[in-house]
Amino acid sequence: MSFSVGKIIKKSYIRLIRFMHKPLMNKAGEDPYHAVIQEFVTLSMETDNASILEIGSRNVTGVTRRAMFSHCSQYIGFDILDGDGVDVVGDVHDLSRHFPPESFDYVYSISVFEHVLFPWKAALEINKIMKVGGYVLVTSHPVWPPHELPWDFWRFPGGGFHALFNEYTGFEIISIAEGLPCSIYSLAQDAPAYDNCFHTLNQGVSVIARKTGNFEGDLLKWEVNASDVLKTMYPKSVVD
């Protein structure tokens, strides 16, 4: 009973907060974060018989995106765990073990890279299985509460993606934008944090990069495996 009452109080509090902030809220369809995602969908329509790979395709939240790419002739859902929406099970750190080189015209992941232990290695693996001239979309979070623990490793401001998608990794960034704005209020009595409530933070970031060629194999080496570092597994529970 107390659990149900707690959920009701939480939902009521959320509705109150949303009502108070309604004049400041942007419409989701007008947000830069969503605009970049739509740009990627439009790009995927320009290739005949396009092949597309979704990384992190398991239906965890009830939101799926396969229908957005119904125009693609081949759609493969890839995830570290089996489940609804998953065609191939595997680790993104070893993506090239599951697919031949230059298999896909398009690759995308939504809110996945914060859960990838070595995102730089994932970027290189994506390069291996993409066709030259193909596009990759990655979305993640500059700011977000901890989730899917214990596999929650990173937060990405827009500038951080320049370290993953650049001439050395075989990419050029086409579009990048932060969005889903929010405000925070510090609960710590720490002077540098007092003014944070006057700044806007962003909960989402989207980046599109085009593969320009193969990455510098001799320059970029990372022989450490995620399985050698982690003794845990991504949680199987579905988010309520």
Backbone torsions as a table, in degrees:
resi	resn	phi	psi	omega
1	MET	NA	-45.0	-178.0
2	SER	-62.8	-34.5	179.1
3	PHE	-64.4	-43.5	179.9
4	SER	-65.1	-42.3	178.2
5	VAL	-62.1	-41.1	178.6
6	GLY	-60.6	-40.7	179.8
7	LYS	-67.2	-38.3	179.2
8	ILE	-64.8	-43.3	179.0
9	ILE	-62.9	-41.7	-179.7
10	LYS	-62.9	-46.4	179.9
11	LYS	-63.4	-38.4	178.3
12	SER	-65.3	-39.4	178.8
13	TYR	-64.9	-41.5	178.8
14	ILE	-63.1	-42.5	178.8
15	ARG	-62.7	-38.8	178.5
16	LEU	-64.4	-45.7	179.9
17	ILE	-62.0	-43.7	180.0
18	ARG	-63.0	-39.0	179.2
19	PHE	-64.3	-42.8	-178.0
20	MET	-66.6	-32.8	-176.2
21	HIS	-97.9	2.1	-175.1
22	LYS	-53.7	-40.9	179.5
23	PRO	-63.0	-21.7	-177.1
24	LEU	-96.8	-7.0	-171.4
25	MET	-87.1	139.7	175.7
26	ASN	-88.9	152.2	172.7
27	LYS	-73.3	138.0	-174.7
28	ALA	-57.1	-39.6	-177.3
29	GLY	-67.4	-18.4	-179.5
30	GLU	-97.6	-0.8	-175.1
31	ASP	-77.0	138.8	179.8
32	PRO	-57.6	-34.5	178.4
33	TYR	-58.2	-48.3	-179.9
34	HIS	-72.4	-29.5	179.7
35	ALA	-63.1	-39.1	178.6
36	VAL	-68.4	-38.3	176.3
37	ILE	-60.7	-44.5	178.8
38	GLN	-65.2	-34.7	176.2
39	GLU	-60.5	-40.5	178.8
40	PHE	-66.0	-41.8	177.2
41	VAL	-59.0	-43.1	179.0
42	THR	-63.7	-41.9	177.8
43	LEU	-60.0	-38.5	-177.6
44	SER	-67.5	-15.8	178.3
45	MET	-82.8	-9.2	-175.1
46	GLU	-85.4	-8.5	-177.2
47	THR	-110.2	125.8	176.3
48	ASP	-71.8	140.6	178.3
49	ASN	52.8	43.7	-175.7
50	ALA	-69.0	144.5	173.2
51	SER	-109.8	136.2	-175.5
52	ILE	-136.9	141.6	179.1
53	LEU	-119.3	127.6	172.0
54	GLU	-102.0	123.8	177.6
55	ILE	-96.6	122.3	-175.5
56	GLY	85.0	50.0	-170.9
57	SER	-89.5	-7.2	-176.8
58	ARG	-62.7	135.3	-179.7
59	ASN	-74.6	98.0	-177.7
60	VAL	-100.8	-38.2	-172.5
61	THR	-107.3	-6.2	-174.9
62	GLY	93.7	-6.2	177.7
63	VAL	-102.8	118.0	177.2
64	THR	-121.2	157.6	-173.6
65	ARG	-126.7	7.5	-178.3
66	ARG	-58.0	-38.2	-177.8
67	ALA	-64.5	-24.1	178.9
68	MET	-65.9	-19.7	-175.8
69	PHE	-120.1	35.3	-179.8
70	SER	-64.7	-18.2	178.6
71	HIS	-76.6	-13.8	179.3
72	CYS	-79.9	139.8	-177.0
73	SER	-76.5	-26.2	178.8
74	GLN	-133.4	125.4	178.9
75	TYR	-130.2	122.6	179.6
76	ILE	-123.4	127.1	175.3
77	GLY	-96.7	128.4	-174.7
78	PHE	-122.7	133.9	-179.3
79	ASP	-154.4	156.5	-179.9
80	ILE	-74.5	-19.1	177.1
81	LEU	-124.3	147.9	177.1
82	ASP	-74.3	155.8	178.5
83	GLY	161.1	-173.0	-179.9
84	ASP	-60.4	127.1	179.5
85	GLY	91.9	-0.5	-176.1
86	VAL	-103.5	124.3	176.2
87	ASP	-100.3	-34.9	-179.0
88	VAL	-132.7	130.8	179.1
89	VAL	-99.7	129.6	178.2
90	GLY	178.7	175.7	-178.4
91	ASP	-99.3	131.1	-179.0
92	VAL	-61.2	-24.8	176.4
93	HIS	-64.5	-20.2	-179.4
94	ASP	-121.6	35.4	-173.6
95	LEU	-56.7	-39.5	-175.8
96	SER	-71.3	-9.8	173.7
97	ARG	-77.4	-18.1	-175.1
98	HIS	-103.2	-20.2	-176.9
99	PHE	-136.6	144.9	177.0
100	PRO	-66.2	160.8	177.8
101	PRO	-58.9	143.6	175.1
102	GLU	53.1	51.4	-179.0
103	SER	-88.6	-26.9	-167.8
104	PHE	-124.1	142.3	173.1
105	ASP	-79.9	-32.6	-175.5
106	TYR	-139.1	143.1	176.0
107	VAL	-137.1	139.3	176.2
108	TYR	-149.1	155.7	174.7
109	SER	-145.0	137.8	180.0
110	ILE	-115.2	118.4	177.7
111	SER	53.0	50.0	-179.6
112	VAL	-118.2	-39.9	-168.7
113	PHE	-63.8	-22.9	175.9
114	GLU	-69.4	-15.7	179.5
115	HIS	-100.5	3.5	-178.6
116	VAL	-97.6	121.6	-174.3
117	LEU	-61.6	-45.0	-180.0
118	PHE	-117.9	80.2	-176.0
119	PRO	-62.5	-27.8	177.8
120	TRP	-67.0	-35.2	177.2
121	LYS	-70.9	-36.6	176.9
122	ALA	-62.0	-40.3	179.0
123	ALA	-61.7	-40.1	178.5
124	LEU	-68.2	-38.1	178.0
125	GLU	-66.5	-37.2	176.4
126	ILE	-63.4	-41.4	178.2
127	ASN	-57.4	-41.0	-176.8
128	LYS	-62.0	-37.9	-172.3
129	ILE	-98.6	2.5	177.7
130	MET	-97.0	149.4	172.9
131	LYS	-77.8	146.8	175.5
132	VAL	-61.9	132.7	-176.3
133	GLY	93.1	-8.6	178.3
134	GLY	-76.4	169.7	-175.1
135	TYR	-123.0	144.2	174.7
136	VAL	-122.4	137.9	174.4
137	LEU	-115.4	129.5	174.6
138	VAL	-129.0	129.5	171.7
139	THR	-120.6	147.6	178.4
140	SER	-156.4	-154.5	-172.7
141	HIS	-132.6	123.8	166.8
142	PRO	-70.7	-36.4	179.7
143	VAL	-138.2	130.8	176.3
144	TRP	-169.3	145.7	176.9
145	PRO	-63.6	154.9	175.8
146	PRO	-55.8	138.1	-178.0
147	HIS	-154.6	160.9	-178.5
148	GLU	50.9	40.6	179.9
149	LEU	-67.2	146.6	9.4
150	PRO	-90.2	6.5	-177.2
151	TRP	-92.6	66.4	174.3
152	ASP	-134.2	103.8	-165.6
153	PHE	-113.1	-27.7	-167.4
154	TRP	-141.0	159.8	165.0
155	ARG	-130.8	140.3	-171.9
156	PHE	-121.2	109.2	163.7
157	PRO	-72.9	162.1	-176.7
158	GLY	-54.4	-42.8	-177.8
159	GLY	-62.9	-23.4	-177.8
160	GLY	-64.3	-25.0	-177.5
161	PHE	-73.0	-14.4	175.2
162	HIS	-67.3	-21.5	176.7
163	ALA	-77.7	-21.0	-177.3
164	LEU	-98.8	-36.9	-175.4
165	PHE	-120.7	100.5	-176.6
166	ASN	-153.6	-178.1	-175.7
167	GLU	-62.7	-27.7	-178.4
168	TYR	-78.5	-30.3	176.8
169	THR	-90.2	-0.8	175.1
170	GLY	89.3	27.8	-177.3
171	PHE	-136.1	162.6	163.9
172	GLU	-132.3	137.2	-179.7
173	ILE	-78.1	129.5	-179.7
174	ILE	-96.4	-46.7	-179.3
175	SER	-144.3	146.3	175.3
176	ILE	-154.3	136.7	-178.7
177	ALA	-156.7	141.4	169.7
178	GLU	-96.9	151.0	179.0
179	GLY	-160.7	-160.6	-174.7
180	LEU	53.4	61.7	-173.5
181	PRO	-65.9	152.9	178.4
182	CYS	-151.4	170.9	175.1
183	SER	-125.1	154.7	177.9
184	ILE	-128.6	156.2	176.7
185	TYR	-129.5	121.3	-175.6
186	SER	-72.4	132.9	175.5
187	LEU	-99.8	6.9	179.5
188	ALA	-104.1	140.0	175.5
189	GLN	-83.7	73.1	-176.5
190	ASP	-133.2	114.7	-170.4
191	ALA	-52.4	-44.6	-178.8
192	PRO	-61.5	-20.4	-177.4
193	ALA	-92.2	-8.1	-173.6
194	TYR	-61.4	-37.2	-174.4
195	ASP	-86.3	0.9	-176.5
196	ASN	-61.2	-28.6	-178.2
197	CYS	-66.8	-15.2	179.6
198	PHE	-92.1	-0.1	-178.3
199	HIS	-109.3	149.6	175.7
200	THR	-96.4	127.7	174.4
201	LEU	-107.5	161.3	-178.9
202	ASN	-117.2	135.3	-178.2
203	GLN	-90.1	-16.3	-177.0
204	GLY	-133.1	149.6	174.4
205	VAL	-141.8	138.1	179.4
206	SER	-128.4	139.3	178.2
207	VAL	-138.3	138.1	172.2
208	ILE	-115.2	130.4	176.9
209	ALA	-129.5	146.9	178.3
210	ARG	-106.8	136.2	177.5
211	LYS	-76.1	121.2	-179.8
212	THR	-98.4	-17.9	-179.1
213	GLY	170.2	-177.3	178.3
214	ASN	-75.5	150.9	-177.5
215	PHE	-78.6	165.1	-179.0
216	GLU	-75.0	94.9	-173.3
217	GLY	-62.6	-38.4	-178.2
218	ASP	-76.1	-23.0	-177.4
219	LEU	-85.9	-38.0	-174.6
220	LEU	-109.5	98.6	179.3
221	LYS	-123.4	137.3	175.8
222	TRP	-146.9	96.5	-172.6
223	GLU	-92.6	2.7	176.9
224	VAL	-82.0	130.9	178.1
225	ASN	-94.2	143.9	179.1
226	ALA	-58.9	-37.5	-178.7
227	SER	-66.2	-21.4	177.4
228	ASP	-76.6	-23.8	-176.7
229	VAL	-96.3	-41.3	-174.6
230	LEU	-92.5	138.3	174.4
231	LYS	-113.1	13.8	-178.1
232	THR	-120.4	178.0	177.8
233	MET	-133.4	149.2	175.8
234	TYR	-55.6	136.0	-173.5
235	PRO	-66.3	143.4	-179.0
236	LYS	-89.0	-15.4	-174.1
237	SER	-64.5	146.7	177.1
238	VAL	-90.3	134.2	-179.4
239	VAL	-68.1	134.3	178.9
240	ASP	-74.4	NA	NA
